[in-house]
């Protein structure tokens, strides 16, 4: 990893970045691996010596379990340089295991010259508990918002580390909350803002109006899969973002103007005004180079709007606790949203207060890790089949050699070149090599 960075002569932006991590399901299987004249069993959970000791003290015995997941860590530099530097077999890593592994990774990376300024992850329960562990007070409670989701590195290094939730997962969570909002019997929520409801029926109504009335549709990308997604379609980032983006906002404004009284759509239009800006910002490949960037101002406006919505409902004495809960998005979604916007803002502050440089918002997501998982699945029996852990280990090097060193989610991705292997002789001298 360091040699590749030196070979490319990277500037300071290549030595500063963050850690992306996520988990993938694997087949529970115990296999024999021969390496260096030694035979070992591969497939057991192995999260490091610290985790083994903690598990021994908690259970009072030493036991081995087959791994059902793999935890993958990827380093992503501010200039787009990326490298999957370690992975662990696990059964869904808990918060204490993530804590030990993350900070051990920070220390190891620093020894080789790489500085970690942020961590990006999805909003699973274990990841959220891991985040809160850094903000515990004397009363054993955590308030990450008070510290802007940013803490000082445990190893010093004069480094701040911001914890940022993955925007791709966040947009799907926002869509799913609206999808469950309405007056139908099976709806779990009835989102309400400033006395106006935000219901999924409004999206369906706008879609049908656009399809039936307009010869040239305003939001031509909308399909039934967007409005009536099945379990698999709910996992697609593109479908979630296209019902919250600028095209959707334009459609709702036209739909509202065409109605005799469209005031009931006011809250929905306000919501789309902010979600469309967030999607546009975190899919933008243009770098942010100063705190005066208009996109940071849009993030701040969106954050303030969501916080005002939250406070207005939580302090509404006319509703009981159950009604207040139904009127807001889930606690997890709200916390992830605040983590993304506060953490990203602090990351930019720390970055620009030191040596300037730039940050490309489109890179700040765990899609890089998801792409590795897709390549892992595709290597064995098709993209829907998960490998065993031994197969995962064998494939990692192939993935590293086959991908670009610089993320394509950037304005420099088109000029990136793949990793190079420096060999003094052909791999198979007896074979003819066709050019």
LOLUM-533567 format. One line per 4 residues: their letters; for each residue x, y, z of C-alpha. Coordinates in nm, 4 decimals. Layout:
<pts>
a) X,Y,Z ~ ...
</pts>
This chain:
<pts>
xxxx) 0.0000,0.0000,0.0000 ~ 0.2792,0.2423,0.0894 ~ 0.4947,0.1393,-0.2075 ~ 0.2079,0.2014,-0.4468
xxxx) 0.1527,0.5458,-0.2959 ~ 0.5238,0.6295,-0.3265 ~ 0.5340,0.4995,-0.6830 ~ 0.2607,0.7428,-0.7799
xxxx) 0.4363,1.0315,-0.6062 ~ 0.1240,1.1369,-0.4227 ~ 0.0948,1.4773,-0.2568 ~ -0.0289,1.5353,0.0978
xxxx) -0.3887,1.4606,-0.0070 ~ -0.2828,1.1025,-0.0755 ~ -0.1548,1.0512,0.2783 ~ -0.4603,1.1925,0.4531
xxxx) -0.8001,1.0265,0.4410 ~ -1.0289,0.7939,0.6299 ~ -1.1425,0.4369,0.6860 ~ -1.4514,0.2852,0.5251
xxxx) -1.5820,-0.0407,0.6670 ~ -1.8756,-0.2731,0.6121 ~ -1.9705,-0.6399,0.6492 ~ -2.0742,-0.9063,0.4000
xxxx) -2.2330,-1.2451,0.4578 ~ -2.0193,-1.5474,0.3752 ~ -2.0773,-1.9218,0.3775 ~ -2.0143,-2.0881,0.7126
xxxx) -1.7503,-2.3411,0.6202 ~ -1.4309,-2.4781,0.7761 ~ -1.1537,-2.5386,0.5230 ~ -0.7908,-2.6501,0.5322
xxxx) -0.5298,-2.4121,0.3980 ~ -0.1656,-2.5054,0.3358 ~ 0.0742,-2.2153,0.3362 ~ 0.4479,-2.2001,0.3907
xxxx) 0.4635,-2.5694,0.4740 ~ 0.2063,-2.5274,0.7516 ~ -0.1543,-2.6459,0.7636 ~ -0.4240,-2.4364,0.9278
xxxx) -0.8010,-2.4361,0.9595 ~ -0.9689,-2.1324,0.8042 ~ -1.3254,-2.0257,0.8743 ~ -1.3319,-1.9607,1.2490
xxxx) -1.4126,-1.6186,1.3924 ~ -1.0899,-1.4220,1.4401 ~ -1.1239,-1.0606,1.5505 ~ -0.7842,-1.0247,1.7146
xxxx) -0.6304,-1.1186,2.0477 ~ -0.8047,-0.8418,2.2425 ~ -1.1487,-0.9590,2.1316 ~ -1.0617,-1.3199,2.2151
xxxx) -0.9597,-1.2175,2.5678 ~ -1.2758,-1.0117,2.6219 ~ -1.4924,-1.2990,2.4992 ~ -1.3090,-1.5407,2.7337
xxxx) -1.3653,-1.3179,3.0391 ~ -1.7337,-1.2676,2.9519 ~ -1.8161,-1.6338,2.8820 ~ -1.5732,-1.7965,3.1225
xxxx) -1.4542,-2.0365,2.8551 ~ -1.2754,-2.0419,2.5246 ~ -1.4848,-2.1450,2.2267 ~ -1.4561,-2.1341,1.8503
xxxx) -1.7377,-2.0284,1.6177 ~ -1.7678,-2.0467,1.2433 ~ -1.7660,-1.7053,1.0773 ~ -2.0856,-1.6002,0.9011
xxxx) -1.9659,-1.2549,0.7935 ~ -1.6471,-1.0802,0.6891 ~ -1.5554,-0.7290,0.8054 ~ -1.3699,-0.5353,0.5341
xxxx) -1.1725,-0.2144,0.5996 ~ -1.0697,0.0156,0.3138 ~ -0.8466,0.3217,0.3329 ~ -0.9655,0.6124,0.1170
xxxx) -0.7401,0.9160,0.0775 ~ -0.8673,1.2659,0.0096 ~ -0.7313,1.2463,-0.3468 ~ -0.9220,0.9227,-0.4174
xxxx) -0.6376,0.6762,-0.3504 ~ -0.7893,0.3601,-0.2033 ~ -0.6669,0.0306,-0.0680 ~ -0.8493,-0.2603,0.1053
xxxx) -0.5866,-0.3148,0.3747 ~ -0.7435,-0.5718,0.6112 ~ -1.0434,-0.7986,0.6682 ~ -1.1654,-1.0189,0.9540
xxxx) -1.3937,-1.3263,0.9765 ~ -1.6740,-1.2589,1.2239 ~ -2.0363,-1.3218,1.3196 ~ -2.1330,-0.9533,1.2843
xxxx) -1.8769,-0.7519,1.4797 ~ -2.0091,-0.5913,1.7984 ~ -1.9207,-0.2406,1.9139 ~ -1.6257,-0.3399,2.1355
xxxx) -1.4695,-0.5461,1.8559 ~ -1.5136,-0.2593,1.6114 ~ -1.3573,-0.0218,1.8629 ~ -1.0443,-0.2367,1.9046
xxxx) -1.0038,-0.3068,1.5330 ~ -1.0657,0.0513,1.4181 ~ -0.8136,0.2128,1.6500 ~ -0.5582,-0.0590,1.5895
xxxx) -0.5988,0.0147,1.2176 ~ -0.5534,0.3888,1.2813 ~ -0.2284,0.3183,1.4673 ~ -0.0918,0.0811,1.1998
xxxx) -0.1765,0.3198,0.9172 ~ -0.0059,0.6064,1.0977 ~ 0.3144,0.4031,1.1312 ~ 0.3235,0.3731,0.7515
xxxx) 0.2533,0.7442,0.6982 ~ -0.1248,0.7417,0.6422 ~ -0.3358,0.9758,0.8554 ~ -0.6990,0.8964,0.9393
xxxx) -0.9380,1.1906,0.9720 ~ -1.2766,1.0217,0.9434 ~ -1.4651,0.6933,0.9579 ~ -1.7550,0.6186,0.7222
xxxx) -2.0033,0.3363,0.7894 ~ -2.3680,0.2453,0.7551 ~ -2.6199,0.2983,1.0344 ~ -2.6437,-0.0558,1.1736
xxxx) -2.7027,-0.0963,1.5464 ~ -2.3465,-0.2191,1.6120 ~ -2.1939,0.0722,1.4191 ~ -2.4101,0.3210,1.6066
xxxx) -2.3036,0.1711,1.9415 ~ -1.9410,0.1868,1.8285 ~ -1.9854,0.5559,1.7472 ~ -2.1446,0.6352,2.0838
xxxx) -1.8576,0.4702,2.2730 ~ -1.6433,0.7727,2.1830 ~ -1.8795,1.0233,2.3467 ~ -1.9689,0.8660,2.6834
xxxx) -1.9893,1.1038,2.9824 ~ -1.9730,1.0439,3.3581 ~ -2.3419,0.9488,3.3641 ~ -2.2767,0.6673,3.1120
xxxx) -2.4804,0.8437,2.8447 ~ -2.3700,0.9560,2.5017 ~ -2.4466,1.2784,2.3147 ~ -2.2403,1.2799,1.9924
xxxx) -2.4256,1.5866,1.8672 ~ -2.2680,1.7956,2.1401 ~ -1.9212,1.7138,2.0055 ~ -2.0254,1.7412,1.6385
xxxx) -1.9607,1.3662,1.5969 ~ -1.5872,1.4389,1.6146 ~ -1.3321,1.3183,1.8687 ~ -0.9575,1.3408,1.9228
xxxx) -0.7567,1.0412,1.8054 ~ -0.6885,0.7986,2.0909 ~ -0.3252,0.7883,1.9852 ~ -0.2863,1.1654,1.9802
xxxx) -0.1048,1.2519,1.6559 ~ -0.2739,1.5939,1.6850 ~ -0.5537,1.4442,1.4754 ~ -0.9331,1.4801,1.4875
xxxx) -1.1527,1.1914,1.3703 ~ -1.5088,1.2539,1.2467 ~ -1.7694,0.9768,1.2358 ~ -1.9881,1.0009,0.9267
xxxx) -2.2826,0.7812,0.8341 ~ -2.2987,0.6599,0.4759 ~ -2.5227,0.8929,0.2670 ~ -2.6320,0.6105,0.0338
xxxx) -2.7863,0.4150,0.3220 ~ -2.9285,0.7355,0.4693 ~ -3.1246,0.8256,0.1543 ~ -3.2767,0.4777,0.1522
xxxx) -3.3746,0.5191,0.5180 ~ -3.5463,0.8511,0.4467 ~ -3.7360,0.6952,0.1550 ~ -3.8367,0.3953,0.3687
xxxx) -3.9743,0.6222,0.6434 ~ -4.1901,0.8048,0.3892 ~ -4.2894,0.4719,0.2335 ~ -4.4389,0.3688,0.5696
xxxx) -4.6151,0.7022,0.6204 ~ -4.9884,0.7312,0.5532 ~ -5.3391,0.6632,0.6776 ~ -5.3529,0.3034,0.5582
xxxx) -5.4044,0.0294,0.8151 ~ -5.0548,-0.1136,0.7755 ~ -4.8744,0.2234,0.7816 ~ -4.6526,0.2617,1.0883
xxxx) -4.6011,0.6375,1.0551 ~ -4.7878,0.9523,0.9677 ~ -4.5138,1.2098,0.9169 ~ -4.6231,1.5609,1.0040
xxxx) -4.4389,1.8924,0.9698 ~ -4.5844,2.2375,1.0387 ~ -4.9342,2.0924,1.0514 ~ -4.9023,1.9265,0.7086
xxxx) -4.8680,1.5550,0.6431 ~ -4.5963,1.3862,0.4390 ~ -4.7449,1.0654,0.2970 ~ -4.6386,0.8188,0.0309
xxxx) -4.9782,0.8588,-0.1352 ~ -4.8635,1.2039,-0.2463 ~ -4.5757,1.0458,-0.4414 ~ -4.8135,0.7993,-0.6046
xxxx) -5.0554,1.0786,-0.6909 ~ -4.7823,1.2916,-0.8473 ~ -4.6539,0.9935,-1.0465 ~ -4.9997,0.9069,-1.1831
xxxx) -5.0735,1.2724,-1.2631 ~ -4.7465,1.3052,-1.4542 ~ -4.8050,0.9833,-1.6478 ~ -5.1690,1.0507,-1.7387
xxxx) -5.1694,1.4245,-1.8063 ~ -4.8311,1.5121,-1.9542 ~ -4.7373,1.3920,-2.3009 ~ -4.3742,1.4648,-2.2195
xxxx) -4.3331,1.3507,-1.8613 ~ -4.1631,1.5820,-1.6120 ~ -3.9908,1.3006,-1.4219 ~ -3.9453,1.0523,-1.7045
xxxx) -3.7275,0.8163,-1.4963 ~ -4.0061,0.7247,-1.2544 ~ -4.1430,0.3703,-1.2856 ~ -4.3605,0.1368,-1.0825
xxxx) -4.0407,0.0051,-0.9227 ~ -3.9867,0.3487,-0.7653 ~ -4.3377,0.3767,-0.6225 ~ -4.4127,0.0117,-0.5437
xxxx) -4.0710,-0.1413,-0.4667 ~ -4.0352,-0.5030,-0.3616 ~ -3.7793,-0.6257,-0.1088 ~ -3.4954,-0.6351,-0.3592
xxxx) -3.5793,-0.2988,-0.5170 ~ -3.5790,-0.1321,-0.1749 ~ -3.2057,-0.2044,-0.1565 ~ -3.1209,-0.0114,-0.4728
xxxx) -2.9695,0.3309,-0.4061 ~ -3.0752,0.4706,-0.7416 ~ -3.4465,0.4056,-0.6875 ~ -3.4393,0.5741,-0.3465
xxxx) -3.2529,0.8817,-0.4653 ~ -3.4722,0.9349,-0.7713 ~ -3.7822,0.9845,-0.5544 ~ -3.6020,1.2464,-0.3421
xxxx) -3.3967,1.4399,-0.5986 ~ -3.4421,1.7605,-0.8006 ~ -3.6562,1.5936,-1.0672 ~ -3.9005,1.4818,-0.7992
xxxx) -3.9083,1.8334,-0.6559 ~ -3.9868,1.9797,-0.9991 ~ -4.2661,1.7265,-1.0457 ~ -4.4229,1.8051,-0.7081
xxxx) -4.4176,2.1792,-0.7744 ~ -4.5930,2.1306,-1.1078 ~ -4.8400,1.8859,-0.9502 ~ -4.9144,2.1294,-0.6676
xxxx) -4.9759,2.4198,-0.9060 ~ -5.2175,2.2107,-1.1106 ~ -5.4334,2.1241,-0.8091 ~ -5.7198,2.3485,-0.7038
xxxx) -5.5800,2.3595,-0.3512 ~ -5.2343,2.2091,-0.3183 ~ -5.1489,2.3524,0.0231 ~ -5.1460,2.0018,0.1726
xxxx) -4.8224,1.9410,-0.0229 ~ -4.6310,2.2308,0.1375 ~ -4.4399,2.0150,0.3869 ~ -4.3578,1.7564,0.1204
xxxx) -4.2178,2.0237,-0.1114 ~ -4.0063,2.1647,0.1734 ~ -3.8704,1.8181,0.2485 ~ -3.7786,1.7612,-0.1162
xxxx) -3.6092,2.1010,-0.1362 ~ -3.3567,1.9814,0.1237 ~ -3.3219,1.6148,0.0272 ~ -3.2612,1.7151,-0.3367
xxxx) -2.9778,1.9451,-0.2305 ~ -2.8233,1.6746,-0.0115 ~ -2.8342,1.4204,-0.2944 ~ -2.6859,1.6728,-0.5350
xxxx) -2.4050,1.7575,-0.2922 ~ -2.3041,1.4030,-0.1992 ~ -2.3097,1.2919,-0.5622 ~ -2.1059,1.5922,-0.6772
xxxx) -1.7568,1.5125,-0.8092 ~ -1.6378,1.8705,-0.7905 ~ -1.4050,1.9266,-0.4915 ~ -1.4891,2.1464,-0.1939
xxxx) -1.1873,2.3704,-0.1298 ~ -1.3034,2.6144,0.1397 ~ -1.5692,2.6635,0.4057 ~ -1.7272,2.9316,0.1852
xxxx) -1.8511,2.6682,-0.0595 ~ -2.2265,2.7065,-0.1219 ~ -2.2759,2.3300,-0.0795 ~ -2.1727,2.3492,0.2842
xxxx) -2.4279,2.6277,0.3316 ~ -2.6951,2.4034,0.1749 ~ -2.5969,2.1252,0.4165 ~ -2.6282,2.3627,0.7095
xxxx) -2.9727,2.4806,0.5953 ~ -3.0910,2.1214,0.5541 ~ -2.9568,2.0248,0.8975 ~ -3.1324,2.3204,1.0609
xxxx) -3.4621,2.2375,0.8880 ~ -3.4573,1.8760,1.0047 ~ -3.3600,1.9791,1.3597 ~ -3.6424,2.2337,1.3703
xxxx) -3.8860,1.9686,1.2502 ~ -3.7644,1.7308,1.5208 ~ -3.7828,1.9903,1.7993 ~ -4.1287,2.1136,1.6985
xxxx) -4.2736,1.7621,1.7294 ~ -4.0847,1.6581,2.0435 ~ -4.2013,1.9728,2.2272 ~ -4.5606,1.9529,2.1051
xxxx) -4.7701,1.9067,2.4207 ~ -5.0877,1.8472,2.2216 ~ -4.9684,1.5012,2.1149 ~ -4.8963,1.1953,2.3249
xxxx) -4.5646,1.0110,2.3014 ~ -4.6956,0.7572,2.0506 ~ -4.8305,1.0267,1.8197 ~ -4.5035,1.2205,1.8363
xxxx) -4.3157,0.9047,1.7446 ~ -4.5378,0.8476,1.4395 ~ -4.5018,1.2110,1.3288 ~ -4.1228,1.1882,1.2952
xxxx) -3.8792,0.9715,1.1058 ~ -3.7165,0.6972,1.3105 ~ -3.4573,0.7900,1.5731 ~ -3.1925,0.5992,1.3782
xxxx) -3.2641,0.7942,1.0595 ~ -3.2529,1.1288,1.2392 ~ -2.9253,1.0443,1.4142 ~ -2.7674,0.9218,1.0902
xxxx) -2.8705,1.2417,0.9146 ~ -2.7188,1.4617,1.1845 ~ -2.4030,1.2478,1.1889 ~ -2.3592,1.2864,0.8137
xxxx) -2.4035,1.6641,0.8078 ~ -2.2263,1.7536,1.1334 ~ -1.9432,1.5066,1.0793 ~ -1.8849,1.6159,0.7208
xxxx) -1.8820,1.9826,0.8228 ~ -1.6242,1.9159,1.0970 ~ -1.4153,1.7104,0.8553 ~ -1.4037,2.0072,0.6169
xxxx) -1.3136,2.2464,0.9002 ~ -1.0237,2.0307,1.0157 ~ -0.9043,1.9775,0.6615 ~ -0.9019,2.3420,0.5577
xxxx) -0.7603,2.4703,0.8886 ~ -0.4355,2.2761,0.8351 ~ -0.3069,2.2682,0.4822 ~ -0.5982,2.3530,0.2592
xxxx) -0.6422,2.0791,0.0035 ~ -0.9855,1.9622,-0.1076 ~ -1.2588,1.7072,-0.0365 ~ -1.4758,1.5489,-0.3054
xxxx) -1.8240,1.4770,-0.1574 ~ -1.9017,1.2003,-0.4092 ~ -1.6224,0.9859,-0.2650 ~ -1.7584,0.9960,0.0896
xxxx) -1.9652,0.6765,0.0941 ~ -1.9167,0.3033,0.1438 ~ -1.9839,0.2197,-0.2219 ~ -1.6134,0.1380,-0.2538
xxxx) -1.6542,-0.1434,0.0004 ~ -1.9777,-0.2593,-0.1635 ~ -1.7971,-0.2810,-0.4981 ~ -1.5391,-0.5134,-0.3418
xxxx) -1.8211,-0.7326,-0.2114 ~ -1.9811,-0.7433,-0.5570 ~ -1.6524,-0.8538,-0.7110 ~ -1.6095,-1.1173,-0.4405
xxxx) -1.9523,-1.2648,-0.5122 ~ -1.9012,-1.2541,-0.8877 ~ -1.5839,-1.4636,-0.8627 ~ -1.7737,-1.7712,-0.7435
xxxx) -2.0953,-1.9039,-0.9021 ~ -2.2501,-1.5692,-0.9900 ~ -2.3072,-1.2374,-0.8102 ~ -2.5793,-1.3760,-0.5788
xxxx) -2.3608,-1.6445,-0.4206 ~ -2.1460,-1.5617,-0.1188 ~ -1.7942,-1.7122,-0.0972 ~ -1.6381,-1.8937,0.1951
xxxx) -1.3794,-1.7044,0.3974 ~ -1.0914,-1.8928,0.2340 ~ -1.2239,-1.8009,-0.1098 ~ -1.2580,-1.4408,0.0097
xxxx) -0.8898,-1.4409,0.1125 ~ -0.7763,-1.5790,-0.2241 ~ -0.9771,-1.3221,-0.4208 ~ -0.8704,-1.0048,-0.2395
xxxx) -0.5342,-0.9783,-0.4180 ~ -0.7008,-1.0300,-0.7559 ~ -0.9409,-0.7472,-0.6785 ~ -0.6582,-0.5155,-0.5701
xxxx) -0.4591,-0.5837,-0.8873 ~ -0.7644,-0.5525,-1.1097 ~ -0.9027,-0.2207,-0.9873 ~ -0.7849,0.1369,-1.0186
xxxx) -0.5770,0.2883,-0.7422 ~ -0.7915,0.6002,-0.7584 ~ -1.1665,0.5914,-0.7039 ~ -1.3743,0.6540,-1.0160
xxxx) -1.6113,0.8590,-0.8019 ~ -1.3897,1.1621,-0.8558 ~ -1.2884,1.4168,-1.1120 ~ -0.9553,1.2338,-1.1598
xxxx) -1.0948,0.8843,-1.2030 ~ -1.0742,0.8851,-1.5813 ~ -0.6968,0.9235,-1.5748 ~ -0.6316,0.6593,-1.3096
xxxx) -0.4297,0.3536,-1.4025 ~ -0.4452,0.0047,-1.2491 ~ -0.1915,-0.1383,-1.0107 ~ 0.1334,-0.2437,-1.1792
xxxx) 0.3253,-0.5635,-1.1087 ~ 0.7025,-0.5232,-1.1420 ~ 0.8467,-0.8585,-1.2499 ~ 1.2020,-0.9378,-1.3521
xxxx) 1.0826,-1.2247,-1.5738 ~ 0.7542,-1.3621,-1.7104 ~ 0.5326,-1.5577,-1.4739 ~ 0.5358,-1.8544,-1.7127
xxxx) 0.8599,-1.8334,-1.9202 ~ 0.7735,-2.1446,-2.1217 ~ 0.4475,-2.0020,-2.2471 ~ 0.4166,-1.7642,-2.5388
xxx) 0.2643,-1.4308,-2.4544 ~ 0.0370,-1.2824,-2.7167 ~ 0.0231,-0.9063,-2.7417
</pts>
